[in-house]
Amino acid sequence: MTTLFRRFLWLPVVISVTAAGCSAADSGRPVPTPSPKTAKLCRALYQELPEKVDGLERSADEPPSEFAADWGDPAVQLRCGVSRPEVLTPGTERYNPTAEGIEVNGVLWLPEKQENGYRFTTTLRKAYVEVTVPREYRPEVNPLTDLADAVKKTIPDALQSDDGAGSTGD
């Protein structure tokens, strides 16, 4: 497992991909409602997700969605196509242009401590992928190692254009 702690300067032009909201369900986690372009990436990610994350078996998705998945109980939850985190959004109350980021097996993540664990959101990718990890699974970063390959395979780096020449996203 490769984990590097870094301090990033988050520029507002880095990613402006997803203007996604979430549809709340009667039970379970909120399901993102990504744009059509982001939805295509998220569907590809969903097909590549592992059956086990940090030794936890994949759960039945509730509510069912190609944009979310759960492992274990309490659940490690993945949601694809979420909105840009407030910490990375200029003009929001929580904006922090020098927020700490981590790299796990080639994927950059923004860690945010929550009441019951951590929320990790991908950065510098063409879609935001969020993983919440309950504190019962310390160290909370461990599930990211099992998800990195699927993210790298399906969610392109936002700084790379389709021809590899470099871009700031779409």
C-alpha positions as a Markdown table, in Angstrom:
| # | Residue | x | y | z |
|---|---|---|---|---|
| 1 | Met | 0.0 | 0.0 | 0.0 |
| 2 | Thr | 1.3 | 3.4 | -1.0 |
| 3 | Thr | 0.0 | 6.3 | 1.1 |
| 4 | Leu | 1.5 | 9.7 | 0.8 |
| 5 | Phe | 0.4 | 12.8 | 2.7 |
| 6 | Arg | 0.5 | 15.9 | 0.6 |
| 7 | Arg | -0.6 | 19.5 | 0.9 |
| 8 | Phe | -2.3 | 20.6 | -2.3 |
| 9 | Leu | -3.1 | 24.0 | -3.6 |
| 10 | Trp | -6.7 | 23.6 | -5.0 |
| 11 | Leu | -7.3 | 25.9 | -7.9 |
| 12 | Pro | -10.8 | 26.6 | -8.9 |
| 13 | Val | -10.0 | 25.7 | -12.5 |
| 14 | Val | -8.8 | 22.2 | -11.7 |
| 15 | Ile | -12.1 | 20.4 | -12.0 |
| 16 | Ser | -15.5 | 21.8 | -13.0 |
| 17 | Val | -17.0 | 18.5 | -14.0 |
| 18 | Thr | -19.9 | 17.6 | -11.8 |
| 19 | Ala | -22.9 | 19.7 | -10.9 |
| 20 | Ala | -24.4 | 16.7 | -9.3 |
| 21 | Gly | -26.9 | 16.6 | -6.6 |
| 22 | Cys | -28.3 | 13.6 | -4.6 |
| 23 | Ser | -31.7 | 12.1 | -4.5 |
| 24 | Ala | -32.7 | 11.1 | -1.0 |
| 25 | Ala | -34.2 | 7.8 | -0.5 |
| 26 | Asp | -36.6 | 6.6 | 2.2 |
| 27 | Ser | -33.8 | 4.4 | 3.6 |
| 28 | Gly | -30.1 | 3.8 | 3.0 |
| 29 | Arg | -27.6 | 6.3 | 1.7 |
| 30 | Pro | -28.4 | 9.2 | -0.6 |
| 31 | Val | -27.8 | 8.3 | -4.2 |
| 32 | Pro | -26.0 | 10.9 | -6.5 |
| 33 | Thr | -27.7 | 12.2 | -9.6 |
| 34 | Pro | -24.7 | 12.9 | -11.9 |
| 35 | Ser | -24.7 | 14.6 | -15.2 |
| 36 | Pro | -24.9 | 12.3 | -18.2 |
| 37 | Lys | -21.2 | 12.5 | -19.0 |
| 38 | Thr | -20.3 | 11.7 | -15.3 |
| 39 | Ala | -23.0 | 9.0 | -15.1 |
| 40 | Lys | -21.2 | 7.1 | -17.9 |
| 41 | Leu | -18.0 | 7.2 | -15.9 |
| 42 | Cys | -19.8 | 6.1 | -12.8 |
| 43 | Arg | -21.5 | 3.2 | -14.5 |
| 44 | Ala | -18.1 | 2.0 | -15.7 |
| 45 | Leu | -16.7 | 2.3 | -12.2 |
| 46 | Tyr | -19.7 | 0.3 | -10.8 |
| 47 | Gln | -18.9 | -2.6 | -13.1 |
| 48 | Glu | -15.3 | -2.7 | -11.9 |
| 49 | Leu | -15.9 | -2.5 | -8.1 |
| 50 | Pro | -14.5 | -5.4 | -6.1 |
| 51 | Glu | -16.7 | -7.9 | -4.3 |
| 52 | Lys | -14.6 | -7.3 | -1.1 |
| 53 | Val | -13.2 | -4.1 | 0.3 |
| 54 | Asp | -10.9 | -4.4 | 3.3 |
| 55 | Gly | -12.1 | -7.9 | 3.8 |
| 56 | Leu | -15.8 | -6.8 | 3.9 |
| 57 | Glu | -18.3 | -8.5 | 1.6 |
| 58 | Arg | -20.4 | -6.3 | -0.8 |
| 59 | Ser | -23.9 | -5.7 | 0.5 |
| 60 | Ala | -27.1 | -5.4 | -1.4 |
| 61 | Asp | -27.3 | -1.8 | -2.6 |
| 62 | Glu | -30.1 | 0.1 | -0.8 |
| 63 | Pro | -31.5 | 1.9 | -2.6 |
| 64 | Pro | -30.3 | 0.1 | -5.8 |
| 65 | Ser | -28.1 | 2.3 | -8.0 |
| 66 | Glu | -25.3 | 2.2 | -10.5 |
| 67 | Phe | -23.9 | 5.2 | -8.7 |
| 68 | Ala | -23.4 | 3.7 | -5.2 |
| 69 | Ala | -22.2 | 0.6 | -3.5 |
| 70 | Asp | -21.8 | -0.7 | 0.1 |
| 71 | Trp | -19.5 | -3.2 | 1.9 |
| 72 | Gly | -20.0 | -4.6 | 5.4 |
| 73 | Asp | -22.1 | -3.6 | 8.3 |
| 74 | Pro | -21.7 | -0.8 | 9.3 |
| 75 | Ala | -21.3 | -0.1 | 5.7 |
| 76 | Val | -18.2 | 1.3 | 3.9 |
| 77 | Gln | -20.1 | 3.4 | 1.3 |
| 78 | Leu | -19.0 | 4.5 | -2.2 |
| 79 | Arg | -20.9 | 7.1 | -4.1 |
| 80 | Cys | -19.9 | 8.2 | -7.6 |
| 81 | Gly | -20.9 | 11.5 | -9.2 |
| 82 | Val | -21.2 | 13.5 | -6.0 |
| 83 | Ser | -20.7 | 17.3 | -6.0 |
| 84 | Arg | -17.3 | 18.9 | -5.4 |
| 85 | Pro | -16.5 | 19.0 | -1.7 |
| 86 | Glu | -17.1 | 22.4 | -0.1 |
| 87 | Val | -13.4 | 22.3 | 1.1 |
| 88 | Leu | -12.4 | 22.5 | -2.6 |
| 89 | Thr | -15.1 | 25.0 | -3.6 |
| 90 | Pro | -14.1 | 28.7 | -3.6 |
| 91 | Gly | -16.7 | 30.9 | -2.0 |
| 92 | Thr | -18.0 | 28.3 | 0.4 |
| 93 | Glu | -17.7 | 28.6 | 4.1 |
| 94 | Arg | -15.4 | 25.6 | 4.4 |
| 95 | Tyr | -13.2 | 26.4 | 1.4 |
| 96 | Asn | -9.5 | 25.6 | 2.2 |
| 97 | Pro | -7.1 | 26.0 | -0.8 |
| 98 | Thr | -4.3 | 24.3 | 1.2 |
| 99 | Ala | -6.4 | 21.2 | 2.3 |
| 100 | Glu | -4.3 | 18.1 | 3.1 |
| 101 | Gly | -4.7 | 15.3 | 0.5 |
| 102 | Ile | -3.5 | 11.7 | 0.5 |
| 103 | Glu | -2.4 | 9.5 | -2.3 |
| 104 | Val | -3.4 | 5.8 | -2.1 |
| 105 | Asn | -2.1 | 3.5 | -4.8 |
| 106 | Gly | -2.0 | 6.3 | -7.4 |
| 107 | Val | -5.4 | 7.9 | -6.5 |
| 108 | Leu | -5.5 | 11.3 | -4.8 |
| 109 | Trp | -8.2 | 11.7 | -2.1 |
| 110 | Leu | -9.4 | 14.5 | 0.2 |
| 111 | Pro | -9.9 | 13.1 | 3.7 |
| 112 | Glu | -12.5 | 14.8 | 5.9 |
| 113 | Lys | -13.1 | 13.6 | 9.5 |
| 114 | Gln | -16.7 | 12.9 | 10.2 |
| 115 | Glu | -18.6 | 12.2 | 13.4 |
| 116 | Asn | -18.3 | 8.5 | 12.9 |
| 117 | Gly | -15.2 | 8.0 | 10.8 |
| 118 | Tyr | -13.9 | 9.6 | 7.6 |
| 119 | Arg | -15.2 | 10.7 | 4.2 |
| 120 | Phe | -12.7 | 10.5 | 1.3 |
| 121 | Thr | -13.4 | 12.2 | -2.0 |
| 122 | Thr | -11.3 | 11.7 | -5.1 |
| 123 | Thr | -9.5 | 14.8 | -6.4 |
| 124 | Leu | -8.1 | 15.6 | -9.9 |
| 125 | Arg | -10.4 | 13.1 | -11.5 |
| 126 | Lys | -13.2 | 13.7 | -14.1 |
| 127 | Ala | -15.8 | 12.6 | -11.6 |
| 128 | Tyr | -15.9 | 12.9 | -7.8 |
| 129 | Val | -16.0 | 9.5 | -6.0 |
| 130 | Glu | -16.8 | 9.6 | -2.3 |
| 131 | Val | -16.1 | 6.8 | 0.1 |
| 132 | Thr | -17.3 | 7.0 | 3.7 |
| 133 | Val | -15.6 | 4.7 | 6.2 |
| 134 | Pro | -17.0 | 4.2 | 9.7 |
| 135 | Arg | -14.4 | 4.4 | 12.5 |
| 136 | Glu | -15.0 | 0.7 | 13.3 |
| 137 | Tyr | -12.6 | 0.0 | 10.4 |
| 138 | Arg | -9.5 | 1.9 | 11.6 |
| 139 | Pro | -7.3 | 2.8 | 9.9 |
| 140 | Glu | -10.1 | 4.3 | 7.8 |
| 141 | Val | -7.8 | 4.6 | 4.7 |
| 142 | Asn | -7.5 | 0.8 | 4.2 |
| 143 | Pro | -10.6 | 0.4 | 2.0 |
| 144 | Leu | -9.2 | 2.9 | -0.5 |
| 145 | Thr | -6.4 | 0.4 | -1.4 |
| 146 | Asp | -9.0 | -2.1 | -2.7 |
| 147 | Leu | -10.9 | 0.7 | -4.6 |
| 148 | Ala | -7.9 | 2.4 | -6.3 |
| 149 | Asp | -7.6 | 0.1 | -9.3 |
| 150 | Ala | -11.2 | 0.4 | -10.2 |
| 151 | Val | -11.1 | 4.2 | -9.9 |
| 152 | Lys | -7.9 | 4.5 | -11.9 |
| 153 | Lys | -9.3 | 2.2 | -14.7 |
| 154 | Thr | -12.6 | 4.0 | -15.1 |
| 155 | Ile | -12.4 | 7.6 | -13.8 |
| 156 | Pro | -9.8 | 9.5 | -15.9 |
| 157 | Asp | -7.3 | 12.0 | -14.5 |
| 158 | Ala | -8.8 | 15.5 | -15.0 |
| 159 | Leu | -5.4 | 16.9 | -15.9 |
| 160 | Gln | -5.1 | 14.5 | -18.9 |
| 161 | Ser | -7.1 | 15.0 | -22.0 |
| 162 | Asp | -8.3 | 12.0 | -24.0 |
| 163 | Asp | -5.1 | 12.2 | -26.1 |
| 164 | Gly | -2.9 | 12.6 | -23.0 |
| 165 | Ala | -1.9 | 16.2 | -23.9 |
| 166 | Gly | -3.2 | 17.6 | -20.6 |
| 167 | Ser | -6.4 | 19.5 | -19.7 |
| 168 | Thr | -8.1 | 21.1 | -16.7 |
| 169 | Gly | -11.2 | 19.0 | -17.1 |
| 170 | Asp | -14.4 | 19.6 | -19.1 |
